[in-house]
Amino acid sequence: MKLFAIGDLHLSYELNRKALRQLRPHPDDGLILCGDVGETAAHLELAFEAAKQNFKEVFWCPGNHELYTMPTQTTLKGEEKYAECVEVARKHGVRTPEDDFFRWEGAGGPAIVVPIFTLYDYSFRPAHVKREDAIKWAEEEDTVATDEYLIHPDPHPSREAWCDALVARTEQKLHEAAQEGIPLIIANHWPLRQDLVHIPRVPRFILWCGTKQTENWHTKFNAKVVVSGHLHVPRTDWKDGVRFEECSLGYPRQWEDVRNSGKDINDLLREVLPGPVAPDTGNAETKWRRWG
């Protein structure tokens, strides 16, 4: 019984929907879907149905795309849009950040799998950039996330306020999970640490990539592995003996070379557990995972 992960399926693209249909059965294994499945309930239905057909246990955490209020498709905003996603997940038996944490007894265990939801607060930015100047700073490089137009924080006054509320709530849940005395597998769409963000083509997009409030969660809550997506730059890192896995699939053009090489979505599933042994020093050079 192994645990795998993949993120950023972006099922609004037909090529990615086709890839999803190519999933092979893993009847004894688990799968983490770490956000950006798509923008609509229909996208979630596709992903959850395929995942549950092929995996014994499925976990999901939301990305920014699930939170989008698409003007022609829904009027749900903020927490209501998220609640709709959770409802779809539960209909398929998929575990969410709103459910009790799950004790993993398979390979690499025991461990507790905790999908979480944190959003971002624009604190991932250079030290010389003030918060009030952050959006303008990004605009100087023609960078503005679609989130600014399609994610509504309702009923919170701002995305930052929603992030603060989510972080406080998640910290409490992680604290409770850590009381079990066994390592955690933390799954979040956004990376927990700023130093794990490497997006050279759009470096100022870093504003929408997380919150510094989660910087030490991997050690504070005894994580064994932290799984994330969002960046569309697959990689493996080791920090303080904890493995960080960025496991996004991405837009079709971003994994075209993978398809042309004869690989498919099954080759890009990231093994979370059991996974490799930690390096002796607890830290290691980044391993870029373009080919899975």
Secondary structure, DSSP 8 states (H G I E B T S, - for coil): --EEEEB---TTSHHHHHHHHT---EEEEEEEE-S-S-SSHHHHHHHHHHHHHHEEEEEE---TGGG---TTT----HHHHHHHHHHHHHHTT-B-TTS--EEE-STT-SEEEEE------S--S-TTS-GGGHHHHHHTTT---THHHH---TTSSSHHHHHHHHHHHHHHHHHHHHTTSS-EEEE-SS-S-GGG---TTSGGGGGGS--GGGTTHHHHTTEEEEEE-SSS--EEEEETTEEEEE-B---GGGGHHHHHTT--HHHH-EEEES-----TTS-EEEEE-TT-
